[in-house]
């Protein structure tokens, strides 16, 4: 929307019956673009691009009315307000997460214990998978012994034996993938706890500093 249309619209709005009651209560004054001191009993259209003052009947400044924004200026102002609100919300969420982190891990031993528990869970899963892998390897040796009976001639191998060999290979590969994923999971666990620990060190230091500052006035009061 062109700036001239925005200002014309704003002028019509300000001078409409919506503000008629309010405007009749005071006196409006401003200095327009030509340097003229203008006074009226309602918002002055010639000063929509600058500050106006509303005066009481006694001449005191009742309020100041800022300039009407163009469409681009209004959009920019709304974006500024939106970004500020987002930043406030982000900071509030960050503080909330920090409080939750301190509540969950009041000290390093607590954090170390939970890291160890998470790693042990992954290690237990790996141990179980390796046990299954060993069992599958033993089963495959027996199947290979049966396969040798046919001297490598796959056309003579029974369908049941073929299925058992394929299933064994499929399960063995699945266990290998599972172990590899658990190894990656252990790396993710350590990375997560390392990141948390770095943040917690800062929070613990801040908490200790705040406790020291709080204890100082109490100590001084006793003396």
MODELLER restraints for C-alpha pairs under 7 A, 6 or more apart:
rsr = mdl.restraints
at = mdl.atoms
rsr.add(forms.Gaussian(group=physical.xy_distance, feature=features.Distance(at['CA:1:A'], at['CA:71:A']), mean=6.43, stdev=0.5))
rsr.add(forms.Gaussian(group=physical.xy_distance, feature=features.Distance(at['CA:3:A'], at['CA:70:A']), mean=5.33, stdev=0.5))
rsr.add(forms.Gaussian(group=physical.xy_distance, feature=features.Distance(at['CA:3:A'], at['CA:71:A']), mean=6.63, stdev=0.5))
rsr.add(forms.Gaussian(group=physical.xy_distance, feature=features.Distance(at['CA:6:A'], at['CA:70:A']), mean=6.08, stdev=0.5))
rsr.add(forms.Gaussian(group=physical.xy_distance, feature=features.Distance(at['CA:6:A'], at['CA:71:A']), mean=6.65, stdev=0.5))
rsr.add(forms.Gaussian(group=physical.xy_distance, feature=features.Distance(at['CA:11:A'], at['CA:45:A']), mean=5.29, stdev=0.5))
rsr.add(forms.Gaussian(group=physical.xy_distance, feature=features.Distance(at['CA:14:A'], at['CA:43:A']), mean=6.35, stdev=0.5))
rsr.add(forms.Gaussian(group=physical.xy_distance, feature=features.Distance(at['CA:15:A'], at['CA:42:A']), mean=6.74, stdev=0.5))
rsr.add(forms.Gaussian(group=physical.xy_distance, feature=features.Distance(at['CA:15:A'], at['CA:43:A']), mean=6.41, stdev=0.5))
rsr.add(forms.Gaussian(group=physical.xy_distance, feature=features.Distance(at['CA:23:A'], at['CA:41:A']), mean=6.19, stdev=0.5))
rsr.add(forms.Gaussian(group=physical.xy_distance, feature=features.Distance(at['CA:23:A'], at['CA:42:A']), mean=4.73, stdev=0.5))
rsr.add(forms.Gaussian(group=physical.xy_distance, feature=features.Distance(at['CA:24:A'], at['CA:41:A']), mean=6.04, stdev=0.5))
rsr.add(forms.Gaussian(group=physical.xy_distance, feature=features.Distance(at['CA:24:A'], at['CA:42:A']), mean=6.69, stdev=0.5))
rsr.add(forms.Gaussian(group=physical.xy_distance, feature=features.Distance(at['CA:26:A'], at['CA:41:A']), mean=6.35, stdev=0.5))
rsr.add(forms.Gaussian(group=physical.xy_distance, feature=features.Distance(at['CA:26:A'], at['CA:54:A']), mean=6.17, stdev=0.5))
rsr.add(forms.Gaussian(group=physical.xy_distance, feature=features.Distance(at['CA:26:A'], at['CA:55:A']), mean=5.57, stdev=0.5))
rsr.add(forms.Gaussian(group=physical.xy_distance, feature=features.Distance(at['CA:26:A'], at['CA:56:A']), mean=5.16, stdev=0.5))
rsr.add(forms.Gaussian(group=physical.xy_distance, feature=features.Distance(at['CA:26:A'], at['CA:57:A']), mean=6.13, stdev=0.5))
rsr.add(forms.Gaussian(group=physical.xy_distance, feature=features.Distance(at['CA:27:A'], at['CA:39:A']), mean=6.98, stdev=0.5))
rsr.add(forms.Gaussian(group=physical.xy_distance, feature=features.Distance(at['CA:27:A'], at['CA:40:A']), mean=5.94, stdev=0.5))
rsr.add(forms.Gaussian(group=physical.xy_distance, feature=features.Distance(at['CA:27:A'], at['CA:41:A']), mean=4.78, stdev=0.5))
rsr.add(forms.Gaussian(group=physical.xy_distance, feature=features.Distance(at['CA:27:A'], at['CA:42:A']), mean=6.76, stdev=0.5))
rsr.add(forms.Gaussian(group=physical.xy_distance, feature=features.Distance(at['CA:27:A'], at['CA:54:A']), mean=5.46, stdev=0.5))
rsr.add(forms.Gaussian(group=physical.xy_distance, feature=features.Distance(at['CA:27:A'], at['CA:55:A']), mean=4.96, stdev=0.5))
rsr.add(forms.Gaussian(group=physical.xy_distance, feature=features.Distance(at['CA:27:A'], at['CA:56:A']), mean=6.46, stdev=0.5))
rsr.add(forms.Gaussian(group=physical.xy_distance, feature=features.Distance(at['CA:27:A'], at['CA:57:A']), mean=6.96, stdev=0.5))
rsr.add(forms.Gaussian(group=physical.xy_distance, feature=features.Distance(at['CA:28:A'], at['CA:39:A']), mean=5.51, stdev=0.5))
rsr.add(forms.Gaussian(group=physical.xy_distance, feature=features.Distance(at['CA:28:A'], at['CA:40:A']), mean=5.18, stdev=0.5))
rsr.add(forms.Gaussian(group=physical.xy_distance, feature=features.Distance(at['CA:28:A'], at['CA:41:A']), mean=5.79, stdev=0.5))
rsr.add(forms.Gaussian(group=physical.xy_distance, feature=features.Distance(at['CA:28:A'], at['CA:42:A']), mean=5.91, stdev=0.5))
rsr.add(forms.Gaussian(group=physical.xy_distance, feature=features.Distance(at['CA:28:A'], at['CA:43:A']), mean=5.96, stdev=0.5))
rsr.add(forms.Gaussian(group=physical.xy_distance, feature=features.Distance(at['CA:28:A'], at['CA:52:A']), mean=6.69, stdev=0.5))
rsr.add(forms.Gaussian(group=physical.xy_distance, feature=features.Distance(at['CA:28:A'], at['CA:53:A']), mean=5.60, stdev=0.5))
rsr.add(forms.Gaussian(group=physical.xy_distance, feature=features.Distance(at['CA:28:A'], at['CA:54:A']), mean=4.49, stdev=0.5))
rsr.add(forms.Gaussian(group=physical.xy_distance, feature=features.Distance(at['CA:28:A'], at['CA:55:A']), mean=6.16, stdev=0.5))
rsr.add(forms.Gaussian(group=physical.xy_distance, feature=features.Distance(at['CA:29:A'], at['CA:38:A']), mean=5.49, stdev=0.5))
rsr.add(forms.Gaussian(group=physical.xy_distance, feature=features.Distance(at['CA:29:A'], at['CA:39:A']), mean=4.35, stdev=0.5))
rsr.add(forms.Gaussian(group=physical.xy_distance, feature=features.Distance(at['CA:29:A'], at['CA:40:A']), mean=6.50, stdev=0.5))
rsr.add(forms.Gaussian(group=physical.xy_distance, feature=features.Distance(at['CA:29:A'], at['CA:52:A']), mean=5.83, stdev=0.5))
rsr.add(forms.Gaussian(group=physical.xy_distance, feature=features.Distance(at['CA:29:A'], at['CA:53:A']), mean=5.39, stdev=0.5))
rsr.add(forms.Gaussian(group=physical.xy_distance, feature=features.Distance(at['CA:29:A'], at['CA:54:A']), mean=6.54, stdev=0.5))
rsr.add(forms.Gaussian(group=physical.xy_distance, feature=features.Distance(at['CA:30:A'], at['CA:37:A']), mean=5.73, stdev=0.5))
rsr.add(forms.Gaussian(group=physical.xy_distance, feature=features.Distance(at['CA:30:A'], at['CA:38:A']), mean=5.40, stdev=0.5))
rsr.add(forms.Gaussian(group=physical.xy_distance, feature=features.Distance(at['CA:30:A'], at['CA:39:A']), mean=6.73, stdev=0.5))
rsr.add(forms.Gaussian(group=physical.xy_distance, feature=features.Distance(at['CA:30:A'], at['CA:47:A']), mean=6.61, stdev=0.5))
rsr.add(forms.Gaussian(group=physical.xy_distance, feature=features.Distance(at['CA:30:A'], at['CA:51:A']), mean=6.91, stdev=0.5))
rsr.add(forms.Gaussian(group=physical.xy_distance, feature=features.Distance(at['CA:30:A'], at['CA:52:A']), mean=4.92, stdev=0.5))
rsr.add(forms.Gaussian(group=physical.xy_distance, feature=features.Distance(at['CA:30:A'], at['CA:53:A']), mean=6.44, stdev=0.5))
rsr.add(forms.Gaussian(group=physical.xy_distance, feature=features.Distance(at['CA:31:A'], at['CA:37:A']), mean=4.48, stdev=0.5))
rsr.add(forms.Gaussian(group=physical.xy_distance, feature=features.Distance(at['CA:31:A'], at['CA:38:A']), mean=6.03, stdev=0.5))
rsr.add(forms.Gaussian(group=physical.xy_distance, feature=features.Distance(at['CA:32:A'], at['CA:46:A']), mean=6.17, stdev=0.5))
rsr.add(forms.Gaussian(group=physical.xy_distance, feature=features.Distance(at['CA:32:A'], at['CA:47:A']), mean=5.41, stdev=0.5))
rsr.add(forms.Gaussian(group=physical.xy_distance, feature=features.Distance(at['CA:48:A'], at['CA:67:A']), mean=5.28, stdev=0.5))
rsr.add(forms.Gaussian(group=physical.xy_distance, feature=features.Distance(at['CA:48:A'], at['CA:68:A']), mean=5.37, stdev=0.5))
rsr.add(forms.Gaussian(group=physical.xy_distance, feature=features.Distance(at['CA:49:A'], at['CA:67:A']), mean=4.60, stdev=0.5))
rsr.add(forms.Gaussian(group=physical.xy_distance, feature=features.Distance(at['CA:49:A'], at['CA:68:A']), mean=5.64, stdev=0.5))
rsr.add(forms.Gaussian(group=physical.xy_distance, feature=features.Distance(at['CA:50:A'], at['CA:66:A']), mean=6.42, stdev=0.5))
rsr.add(forms.Gaussian(group=physical.xy_distance, feature=features.Distance(at['CA:50:A'], at['CA:67:A']), mean=4.35, stdev=0.5))
rsr.add(forms.Gaussian(group=physical.xy_distance, feature=features.Distance(at['CA:51:A'], at['CA:64:A']), mean=6.78, stdev=0.5))
rsr.add(forms.Gaussian(group=physical.xy_distance, feature=features.Distance(at['CA:51:A'], at['CA:65:A']), mean=5.58, stdev=0.5))
rsr.add(forms.Gaussian(group=physical.xy_distance, feature=features.Distance(at['CA:51:A'], at['CA:66:A']), mean=4.66, stdev=0.5))
rsr.add(forms.Gaussian(group=physical.xy_distance, feature=features.Distance(at['CA:51:A'], at['CA:67:A']), mean=5.25, stdev=0.5))
rsr.add(forms.Gaussian(group=physical.xy_distance, feature=features.Distance(at['CA:52:A'], at['CA:64:A']), mean=5.81, stdev=0.5))
rsr.add(forms.Gaussian(group=physical.xy_distance, feature=features.Distance(at['CA:52:A'], at['CA:65:A']), mean=5.06, stdev=0.5))
rsr.add(forms.Gaussian(group=physical.xy_distance, feature=features.Distance(at['CA:52:A'], at['CA:66:A']), mean=6.62, stdev=0.5))
rsr.add(forms.Gaussian(group=physical.xy_distance, feature=features.Distance(at['CA:53:A'], at['CA:61:A']), mean=6.53, stdev=0.5))
rsr.add(forms.Gaussian(group=physical.xy_distance, feature=features.Distance(at['CA:53:A'], at['CA:63:A']), mean=6.01, stdev=0.5))
rsr.add(forms.Gaussian(group=physical.xy_distance, feature=features.Distance(at['CA:53:A'], at['CA:64:A']), mean=4.55, stdev=0.5))
rsr.add(forms.Gaussian(group=physical.xy_distance, feature=features.Distance(at['CA:53:A'], at['CA:65:A']), mean=6.06, stdev=0.5))
rsr.add(forms.Gaussian(group=physical.xy_distance, feature=features.Distance(at['CA:54:A'], at['CA:61:A']), mean=5.98, stdev=0.5))
rsr.add(forms.Gaussian(group=physical.xy_distance, feature=features.Distance(at['CA:54:A'], at['CA:62:A']), mean=5.46, stdev=0.5))
rsr.add(forms.Gaussian(group=physical.xy_distance, feature=features.Distance(at['CA:54:A'], at['CA:63:A']), mean=5.36, stdev=0.5))
rsr.add(forms.Gaussian(group=physical.xy_distance, feature=features.Distance(at['CA:54:A'], at['CA:64:A']), mean=6.18, stdev=0.5))
rsr.add(forms.Gaussian(group=physical.xy_distance, feature=features.Distance(at['CA:55:A'], at['CA:61:A']), mean=4.52, stdev=0.5))
rsr.add(forms.Gaussian(group=physical.xy_distance, feature=features.Distance(at['CA:55:A'], at['CA:62:A']), mean=5.06, stdev=0.5))
rsr.add(forms.Gaussian(group=physical.xy_distance, feature=features.Distance(at['CA:56:A'], at['CA:62:A']), mean=5.79, stdev=0.5))
rsr.add(forms.Gaussian(group=physical.xy_distance, feature=features.Distance(at['CA:105:A'], at['CA:111:A']), mean=5.56, stdev=0.5))
rsr.add(forms.Gaussian(group=physical.xy_distance, feature=features.Distance(at['CA:115:A'], at['CA:193:A']), mean=6.56, stdev=0.5))
rsr.add(forms.Gaussian(group=physical.xy_distance, feature=features.Distance(at['CA:119:A'], at['CA:186:A']), mean=6.10, stdev=0.5))
rsr.add(forms.Gaussian(group=physical.xy_distance, feature=features.Distance(at['CA:122:A'], at['CA:182:A']), mean=6.04, stdev=0.5))
rsr.add(forms.Gaussian(group=physical.xy_distance, feature=features.Distance(at['CA:122:A'], at['CA:186:A']), mean=6.59, stdev=0.5))
rsr.add(forms.Gaussian(group=physical.xy_distance, feature=features.Distance(at['CA:126:A'], at['CA:179:A']), mean=5.53, stdev=0.5))
rsr.add(forms.Gaussian(group=physical.xy_distance, feature=features.Distance(at['CA:126:A'], at['CA:182:A']), mean=6.59, stdev=0.5))
rsr.add(forms.Gaussian(group=physical.xy_distance, feature=features.Distance(at['CA:129:A'], at['CA:175:A']), mean=5.83, stdev=0.5))
rsr.add(forms.Gaussian(group=physical.xy_distance, feature=features.Distance(at['CA:129:A'], at['CA:179:A']), mean=6.61, stdev=0.5))
rsr.add(forms.Gaussian(group=physical.xy_distance, feature=features.Distance(at['CA:133:A'], at['CA:172:A']), mean=5.93, stdev=0.5))
rsr.add(forms.Gaussian(group=physical.xy_distance, feature=features.Distance(at['CA:133:A'], at['CA:175:A']), mean=6.41, stdev=0.5))
rsr.add(forms.Gaussian(group=physical.xy_distance, feature=features.Distance(at['CA:136:A'], at['CA:168:A']), mean=6.35, stdev=0.5))
rsr.add(forms.Gaussian(group=physical.xy_distance, feature=features.Distance(at['CA:136:A'], at['CA:172:A']), mean=6.38, stdev=0.5))
rsr.add(forms.Gaussian(group=physical.xy_distance, feature=features.Distance(at['CA:140:A'], at['CA:168:A']), mean=6.70, stdev=0.5))
rsr.add(forms.Gaussian(group=physical.xy_distance, feature=features.Distance(at['CA:143:A'], at['CA:165:A']), mean=6.69, stdev=0.5))
rsr.add(forms.Gaussian(group=physical.xy_distance, feature=features.Distance(at['CA:150:A'], at['CA:156:A']), mean=6.43, stdev=0.5))
rsr.add(forms.Gaussian(group=physical.xy_distance, feature=features.Distance(at['CA:150:A'], at['CA:157:A']), mean=6.44, stdev=0.5))
